[in-house]
Amino acid sequence: MRPSAPSFVTFIISFILAALVIASKYFGVQIPVLTDIVRGNYFEVLLVAYVLLLLGVIFRRM
């Protein structure tokens, strides 16, 4: 099985999750619903974003 590029939707979702964590941790950005989920769980949310991207590379269409 050859790795392939993830679908655009998978890439965007993982990118948004990672960007949200970085913006929340380092810049103090407050997003009403999502900030409560991200705050204090930075590593876990980044791990979810990375695993989602990894699954998108392994499996072409999800």
C-alpha positions in Angstrom: 0.0 0.0 0.0 1.5 3.3 -1.1 0.8 6.5 1.0 -1.2 9.1 -0.9 -2.2 12.6 -0.3 -5.1 13.0 2.1 -8.4 14.4 0.8 -8.8 18.2 0.9 -11.5 18.0 3.6 -9.3 15.8 5.9 -6.4 18.1 5.5 -8.5 21.2 6.2 -10.0 19.7 9.4 -6.7 18.7 10.8 -5.2 22.1 9.9 -8.0 23.9 11.6 -7.6 21.8 14.8 -3.9 22.4 14.9 -4.3 26.2 14.2 -6.9 26.4 16.9 -4.6 24.9 19.5 -1.7 27.2 18.5 -3.9 30.3 18.5 -5.5 29.4 21.9 -2.2 28.5 23.6 0.1 31.2 22.4 -2.1 34.1 21.3 -5.0 33.7 23.8 -7.7 33.6 21.1 -11.1 32.9 22.5 -13.6 31.0 20.4 -16.8 30.5 22.4 -17.5 26.8 22.2 -14.1 25.4 21.0 -11.8 27.2 23.4 -13.3 25.3 26.4 -12.5 22.0 24.7 -9.0 23.0 23.6 -7.9 24.7 26.8 -6.0 22.3 29.0 -6.1 19.6 26.4 -3.5 21.0 23.9 -1.6 17.8 23.4 -4.7 15.6 23.0 -6.3 18.0 20.4 -3.0 18.1 18.4 -2.8 14.3 18.6 -6.3 14.0 17.2 -5.4 16.4 14.4 -2.2 14.4 13.6 -4.0 11.0 13.7 -6.7 12.4 11.4 -4.1 13.5 9.0 -2.3 10.1 9.2 -5.5 8.2 8.5 -6.1 10.5 5.5 -2.7 9.5 4.2 -3.2 5.8 4.8 -6.8 5.6 3.5 -7.4 7.8 0.5 -11.2 8.2 1.0 -12.7 8.2 4.4 
